[in-house]
Amino acid sequence: MKKLSYFFCFPQGGFNDFCEIIWLSFDYCKKFDRILVIDTRYIITFKDDFRNYIIINDPLVYTGDIDILFQDLKLNDVSFYPKISNKLSDFGNINQITKNFVWKKQGIYFNDYRCSFPLDKKYEEKVLFYSTVKGGSNISNLLQISKIESTLQSKIQTKYKSIPKDYVAIHIRNTDYSSNFTKFHEEHKYLLENKNIFLATDDYNVVEYFKKIYKERLFHFSNIPSIIIRNKRGFHYDNKVVSSKTMIEDCISDFLLCCLAENYYYSCEKSSFSKNVELVRECNQNLLNSFK
């Protein structure tokens, strides 16, 4: 019986980065016949299991207990790349790897070993440990082969049904990337006249600004703290108020509620999150119809 080879994926960054990296990892596993193991439980910007929110429907994606798998691989003394230690048994458990990644300009490192290696070649080792941060437009591809976890799907449907149709969605990103949201509003307010509005944002001040203007016509569901340390990083890096579960559910809900709107506008051209809403609106109708 053929022994399986594994690709451990530890994505870094925000939601869009995670989806991009997971898709690229999945694509690699298809090409080189590996099992994809997605482990986001100890990543600082997630701190939970990605599989609790988005379920990838493919036999190449590992669905079992990651800790048990890692212990089995240790017992079998399998080969691994990068060579982050002499042997896997040097690690008591997998979080001793995950918690010690270091960000450098050249990529993500464990000690002196780069874990963001090229994905255009075959590696002979039985286990690969891959970590990087990378934005892109592959969230649409990922969602084509995935489903939203059932409880989260129900929560999003409840929010969607509470917004009178047809509504306009706006996304204003204003933490790591800044937006002149008052100017954005002035330029777009003619499009918002007499409309119900769904607002997705990472900035409490934006919520308060639009609430004062649109009152009961404004719908906003996410839990955004009133004080966020602004250090050119996103809310997901500095969150110490909202639970990881709440933050992740809010993020996915905001994304999909923007996708489900009749019309959609956004403030920040640098935001991949914003641009990928447009892509999913065009390419993922089957997923979006499941919420209606």
Contacts in CASP RR format, 6 or more apart in sequence:
PFRMAT RR
TARGET T0000
AUTHOR 0000-0000-0000
METHOD contacts of the structure
MODEL  1
MKKLSYFFCFPQGGFNDFCEIIWLSFDYCKKFDRILVIDTRYIITFKDDF
RNYIIINDPLVYTGDIDILFQDLKLNDVSFYPKISNKLSDFGNINQITKN
FVWKKQGIYFNDYRCSFPLDKKYEEKVLFYSTVKGGSNISNLLQISKIES
TLQSKIQTKYKSIPKDYVAIHIRNTDYSSNFTKFHEEHKYLLENKNIFLA
TDDYNVVEYFKKIYKERLFHFSNIPSIIIRNKRGFHYDNKVVSSKTMIED
CISDFLLCCLAENYYYSCEKSSFSKNVELVRECNQNLLNSFK
3 126 0 8 1.000
4 34 0 8 1.000
4 35 0 8 1.000
5 32 0 8 1.000
5 33 0 8 1.000
5 34 0 8 1.000
5 35 0 8 1.000
5 125 0 8 1.000
5 126 0 8 1.000
5 127 0 8 1.000
5 128 0 8 1.000
6 34 0 8 1.000
6 35 0 8 1.000
6 36 0 8 1.000
6 37 0 8 1.000
6 62 0 8 1.000
6 69 0 8 1.000
6 73 0 8 1.000
6 126 0 8 1.000
6 127 0 8 1.000
6 128 0 8 1.000
7 25 0 8 1.000
7 28 0 8 1.000
7 29 0 8 1.000
7 34 0 8 1.000
7 35 0 8 1.000
7 36 0 8 1.000
7 37 0 8 1.000
7 128 0 8 1.000
7 130 0 8 1.000
8 37 0 8 1.000
8 39 0 8 1.000
8 94 0 8 1.000
8 127 0 8 1.000
8 128 0 8 1.000
8 129 0 8 1.000
8 130 0 8 1.000
9 21 0 8 1.000
9 22 0 8 1.000
9 25 0 8 1.000
9 36 0 8 1.000
9 37 0 8 1.000
9 38 0 8 1.000
9 39 0 8 1.000
9 130 0 8 1.000
9 131 0 8 1.000
10 39 0 8 1.000
10 40 0 8 1.000
10 43 0 8 1.000
10 97 0 8 1.000
10 98 0 8 1.000
10 101 0 8 1.000
10 108 0 8 1.000
10 115 0 8 1.000
10 129 0 8 1.000
10 130 0 8 1.000
10 131 0 8 1.000
11 17 0 8 1.000
11 18 0 8 1.000
11 21 0 8 1.000
11 22 0 8 1.000
11 25 0 8 1.000
11 38 0 8 1.000
11 40 0 8 1.000
11 43 0 8 1.000
11 50 0 8 1.000
11 131 0 8 1.000
11 132 0 8 1.000
11 133 0 8 1.000
12 21 0 8 1.000
12 43 0 8 1.000
12 45 0 8 1.000
12 101 0 8 1.000
12 103 0 8 1.000
12 108 0 8 1.000
12 131 0 8 1.000
12 132 0 8 1.000
12 133 0 8 1.000
13 43 0 8 1.000
13 45 0 8 1.000
13 133 0 8 1.000
13 236 0 8 1.000
14 45 0 8 1.000
14 46 0 8 1.000
14 234 0 8 1.000
14 236 0 8 1.000
15 236 0 8 1.000
15 248 0 8 1.000
15 251 0 8 1.000
15 252 0 8 1.000
15 255 0 8 1.000
15 273 0 8 1.000
16 135 0 8 1.000
16 136 0 8 1.000
16 139 0 8 1.000
16 272 0 8 1.000
16 273 0 8 1.000
16 276 0 8 1.000
17 133 0 8 1.000
17 134 0 8 1.000
17 135 0 8 1.000
18 40 0 8 1.000
18 46 0 8 1.000
18 50 0 8 1.000
19 54 0 8 1.000
19 138 0 8 1.000
19 139 0 8 1.000
19 142 0 8 1.000
19 143 0 8 1.000
20 134 0 8 1.000
20 135 0 8 1.000
20 136 0 8 1.000
20 137 0 8 1.000
20 138 0 8 1.000
20 139 0 8 1.000
21 132 0 8 1.000
21 133 0 8 1.000
21 134 0 8 1.000
21 135 0 8 1.000
22 36 0 8 1.000
22 38 0 8 1.000
22 50 0 8 1.000
22 56 0 8 1.000
22 142 0 8 1.000
23 138 0 8 1.000
23 139 0 8 1.000
23 141 0 8 1.000
23 142 0 8 1.000
24 119 0 8 1.000
24 134 0 8 1.000
24 138 0 8 1.000
25 36 0 8 1.000
25 38 0 8 1.000
25 119 0 8 1.000
25 130 0 8 1.000
26 36 0 8 1.000
26 56 0 8 1.000
26 58 0 8 1.000
26 60 0 8 1.000
26 61 0 8 1.000
26 142 0 8 1.000
26 145 0 8 1.000
27 119 0 8 1.000
28 34 0 8 1.000
28 119 0 8 1.000
29 35 0 8 1.000
29 36 0 8 1.000
29 60 0 8 1.000
30 60 0 8 1.000
32 122 0 8 1.000
32 123 0 8 1.000
34 60 0 8 1.000
34 128 0 8 1.000
35 60 0 8 1.000
35 61 0 8 1.000
35 62 0 8 1.000
36 60 0 8 1.000
36 61 0 8 1.000
36 62 0 8 1.000
37 62 0 8 1.000
37 66 0 8 1.000
37 69 0 8 1.000
38 50 0 8 1.000
38 51 0 8 1.000
38 56 0 8 1.000
38 61 0 8 1.000
38 62 0 8 1.000
39 49 0 8 1.000
39 66 0 8 1.000
39 94 0 8 1.000
39 98 0 8 1.000
40 46 0 8 1.000
40 47 0 8 1.000
40 48 0 8 1.000
40 49 0 8 1.000
40 50 0 8 1.000
41 47 0 8 1.000
41 48 0 8 1.000
41 49 0 8 1.000
41 66 0 8 1.000
41 95 0 8 1.000
41 98 0 8 1.000
42 95 0 8 1.000
42 98 0 8 1.000
42 99 0 8 1.000
43 98 0 8 1.000
44 237 0 8 1.000
45 236 0 8 1.000
45 237 0 8 1.000
46 236 0 8 1.000
46 244 0 8 1.000
46 248 0 8 1.000
47 244 0 8 1.000
48 244 0 8 1.000
48 245 0 8 1.000
48 248 0 8 1.000
51 63 0 8 1.000
52 149 0 8 1.000
53 148 0 8 1.000
53 149 0 8 1.000
53 152 0 8 1.000
53 248 0 8 1.000
53 249 0 8 1.000
53 252 0 8 1.000
54 142 0 8 1.000
54 143 0 8 1.000
54 146 0 8 1.000
54 147 0 8 1.000
54 148 0 8 1.000
54 149 0 8 1.000
54 252 0 8 1.000
55 146 0 8 1.000
55 147 0 8 1.000
55 148 0 8 1.000
55 149 0 8 1.000
56 142 0 8 1.000
56 145 0 8 1.000
56 146 0 8 1.000
57 145 0 8 1.000
57 146 0 8 1.000
57 147 0 8 1.000
58 145 0 8 1.000
62 69 0 8 1.000
66 94 0 8 1.000
67 93 0 8 1.000
67 94 0 8 1.000
70 88 0 8 1.000
70 93 0 8 1.000
70 94 0 8 1.000
71 93 0 8 1.000
73 88 0 8 1.000
73 126 0 8 1.000
73 127 0 8 1.000
74 88 0 8 1.000
74 89 0 8 1.000
74 91 0 8 1.000
74 92 0 8 1.000
77 87 0 8 1.000
77 88 0 8 1.000
77 89 0 8 1.000
78 88 0 8 1.000
78 125 0 8 1.000
78 126 0 8 1.000
78 127 0 8 1.000
79 124 0 8 1.000
79 125 0 8 1.000
79 126 0 8 1.000
79 127 0 8 1.000
80 88 0 8 1.000
80 125 0 8 1.000
80 126 0 8 1.000
80 127 0 8 1.000
80 128 0 8 1.000
80 129 0 8 1.000
81 117 0 8 1.000
81 123 0 8 1.000
81 125 0 8 1.000
81 127 0 8 1.000
81 128 0 8 1.000
81 129 0 8 1.000
82 110 0 8 1.000
82 113 0 8 1.000
82 114 0 8 1.000
82 115 0 8 1.000
82 117 0 8 1.000
82 129 0 8 1.000
83 113 0 8 1.000
84 97 0 8 1.000
84 110 0 8 1.000
84 111 0 8 1.000
84 113 0 8 1.000
84 115 0 8 1.000
84 129 0 8 1.000
85 91 0 8 1.000
88 127 0 8 1.000
91 97 0 8 1.000
97 110 0 8 1.000
97 129 0 8 1.000
100 110 0 8 1.000
100 111 0 8 1.000
101 108 0 8 1.000
101 109 0 8 1.000
101 110 0 8 1.000
101 115 0 8 1.000
101 131 0 8 1.000
102 108 0 8 1.000
102 109 0 8 1.000
102 110 0 8 1.000
103 109 0 8 1.000
103 133 0 8 1.000
106 114 0 8 1.000
107 114 0 8 1.000
107 115 0 8 1.000
107 116 0 8 1.000
107 132 0 8 1.000
107 133 0 8 1.000
108 114 0 8 1.000
108 115 0 8 1.000
108 116 0 8 1.000
108 131 0 8 1.000
108 132 0 8 1.000
108 133 0 8 1.000
109 115 0 8 1.000
110 129 0 8 1.000
110 131 0 8 1.000
115 129 0 8 1.000
115 130 0 8 1.000
115 131 0 8 1.000
115 132 0 8 1.000
116 130 0 8 1.000
116 131 0 8 1.000
116 132 0 8 1.000
117 123 0 8 1.000
117 128 0 8 1.000
117 130 0 8 1.000
119 130 0 8 1.000
135 272 0 8 1.000
136 272 0 8 1.000
136 276 0 8 1.000
137 272 0 8 1.000
137 275 0 8 1.000
137 276 0 8 1.000
137 279 0 8 1.000
139 276 0 8 1.000
139 279 0 8 1.000
139 280 0 8 1.000
140 276 0 8 1.000
140 279 0 8 1.000
140 280 0 8 1.000
140 283 0 8 1.000
140 284 0 8 1.000
143 280 0 8 1.000
143 284 0 8 1.000
143 287 0 8 1.000
144 283 0 8 1.000
144 284 0 8 1.000
144 287 0 8 1.000
147 153 0 8 1.000
147 287 0 8 1.000
147 290 0 8 1.000
148 156 0 8 1.000
148 252 0 8 1.000
148 256 0 8 1.000
148 287 0 8 1.000
148 290 0 8 1.000
152 249 0 8 1.000
152 252 0 8 1.000
152 253 0 8 1.000
153 290 0 8 1.000
153 291 0 8 1.000
155 249 0 8 1.000
155 253 0 8 1.000
156 252 0 8 1.000
156 253 0 8 1.000
156 256 0 8 1.000
156 257 0 8 1.000
156 291 0 8 1.000
157 291 0 8 1.000
159 221 0 8 1.000
159 253 0 8 1.000
159 257 0 8 1.000
160 257 0 8 1.000
160 260 0 8 1.000
160 291 0 8 1.000
160 292 0 8 1.000
162 219 0 8 1.000
163 196 0 8 1.000
163 198 0 8 1.000
163 219 0 8 1.000
163 257 0 8 1.000
164 196 0 8 1.000
165 196 0 8 1.000
165 262 0 8 1.000
166 196 0 8 1.000
166 261 0 8 1.000
166 262 0 8 1.000
166 263 0 8 1.000
167 195 0 8 1.000
167 196 0 8 1.000
167 197 0 8 1.000
167 198 0 8 1.000
167 219 0 8 1.000
167 261 0 8 1.000
167 262 0 8 1.000
168 191 0 8 1.000
168 192 0 8 1.000
168 195 0 8 1.000
168 196 0 8 1.000
168 197 0 8 1.000
168 198 0 8 1.000
168 261 0 8 1.000
168 262 0 8 1.000
168 263 0 8 1.000
168 264 0 8 1.000
168 265 0 8 1.000
169 197 0 8 1.000
169 198 0 8 1.000
169 199 0 8 1.000
169 200 0 8 1.000
169 257 0 8 1.000
169 258 0 8 1.000
169 260 0 8 1.000
169 261 0 8 1.000
169 263 0 8 1.000
169 264 0 8 1.000
169 265 0 8 1.000
169 277 0 8 1.000
170 188 0 8 1.000
170 192 0 8 1.000
170 197 0 8 1.000
170 198 0 8 1.000
170 199 0 8 1.000
170 200 0 8 1.000
170 264 0 8 1.000
170 265 0 8 1.000
170 266 0 8 1.000
170 267 0 8 1.000
171 200 0 8 1.000
171 201 0 8 1.000
171 254 0 8 1.000
171 258 0 8 1.000
171 264 0 8 1.000
171 265 0 8 1.000
171 266 0 8 1.000
171 267 0 8 1.000
171 268 0 8 1.000
171 271 0 8 1.000
171 273 0 8 1.000
171 274 0 8 1.000
171 277 0 8 1.000
172 179 0 8 1.000
172 181 0 8 1.000
172 184 0 8 1.000
172 199 0 8 1.000
172 200 0 8 1.000
172 201 0 8 1.000
172 203 0 8 1.000
172 206 0 8 1.000
172 266 0 8 1.000
172 267 0 8 1.000
172 268 0 8 1.000
173 179 0 8 1.000
173 201 0 8 1.000
173 202 0 8 1.000
173 203 0 8 1.000
173 266 0 8 1.000
173 267 0 8 1.000
173 268 0 8 1.000
173 271 0 8 1.000
173 273 0 8 1.000
173 274 0 8 1.000
174 181 0 8 1.000
174 201 0 8 1.000
174 202 0 8 1.000
174 203 0 8 1.000
174 205 0 8 1.000
174 206 0 8 1.000
174 267 0 8 1.000
174 268 0 8 1.000
175 202 0 8 1.000
175 203 0 8 1.000
175 228 0 8 1.000
175 230 0 8 1.000
175 233 0 8 1.000
175 234 0 8 1.000
175 235 0 8 1.000
176 232 0 8 1.000
176 233 0 8 1.000
176 234 0 8 1.000
177 268 0 8 1.000
177 270 0 8 1.000
177 271 0 8 1.000
178 268 0 8 1.000
179 267 0 8 1.000
179 268 0 8 1.000
180 267 0 8 1.000
181 203 0 8 1.000
181 206 0 8 1.000
181 209 0 8 1.000
181 267 0 8 1.000
182 209 0 8 1.000
184 267 0 8 1.000
185 209 0 8 1.000
185 210 0 8 1.000
185 213 0 8 1.000
188 265 0 8 1.000
191 263 0 8 1.000
191 265 0 8 1.000
192 214 0 8 1.000
195 217 0 8 1.000
196 217 0 8 1.000
196 219 0 8 1.000
197 210 0 8 1.000
197 214 0 8 1.000
197 217 0 8 1.000
197 218 0 8 1.000
197 219 0 8 1.000
198 219 0 8 1.000
198 220 0 8 1.000
198 257 0 8 1.000
198 258 0 8 1.000
198 261 0 8 1.000
199 206 0 8 1.000
199 207 0 8 1.000
199 210 0 8 1.000
199 218 0 8 1.000
199 219 0 8 1.000
199 220 0 8 1.000
200 220 0 8 1.000
200 222 0 8 1.000
200 254 0 8 1.000
200 255 0 8 1.000
200 257 0 8 1.000
200 258 0 8 1.000
201 207 0 8 1.000
201 220 0 8 1.000
201 222 0 8 1.000
201 224 0 8 1.000
202 224 0 8 1.000
202 228 0 8 1.000
202 234 0 8 1.000
202 235 0 8 1.000
203 224 0 8 1.000
203 228 0 8 1.000
204 224 0 8 1.000
204 225 0 8 1.000
204 226 0 8 1.000
204 227 0 8 1.000
204 228 0 8 1.000
207 220 0 8 1.000
207 224 0 8 1.000
210 218 0 8 1.000
210 220 0 8 1.000
211 218 0 8 1.000
211 220 0 8 1.000
221 250 0 8 1.000
221 253 0 8 1.000
221 254 0 8 1.000
221 257 0 8 1.000
222 250 0 8 1.000
222 251 0 8 1.000
222 253 0 8 1.000
222 254 0 8 1.000
223 242 0 8 1.000
223 246 0 8 1.000
223 247 0 8 1.000
223 250 0 8 1.000
224 235 0 8 1.000
225 239 0 8 1.000
225 241 0 8 1.000
225 242 0 8 1.000
228 235 0 8 1.000
228 238 0 8 1.000
229 238 0 8 1.000
231 238 0 8 1.000
235 247 0 8 1.000
236 247 0 8 1.000
236 251 0 8 1.000
239 247 0 8 1.000
242 250 0 8 1.000
255 273 0 8 1.000
255 276 0 8 1.000
255 277 0 8 1.000
255 280 0 8 1.000
256 288 0 8 1.000
256 291 0 8 1.000
258 264 0 8 1.000
258 277 0 8 1.000
259 277 0 8 1.000
259 280 0 8 1.000
259 281 0 8 1.000
259 284 0 8 1.000
259 288 0 8 1.000
260 288 0 8 1.000
260 291 0 8 1.000
260 292 0 8 1.000
264 277 0 8 1.000
264 278 0 8 1.000
264 281 0 8 1.000
266 274 0 8 1.000
266 275 0 8 1.000
266 277 0 8 1.000
267 274 0 8 1.000
268 274 0 8 1.000
280 287 0 8 1.000
280 288 0 8 1.000
281 288 0 8 1.000
END
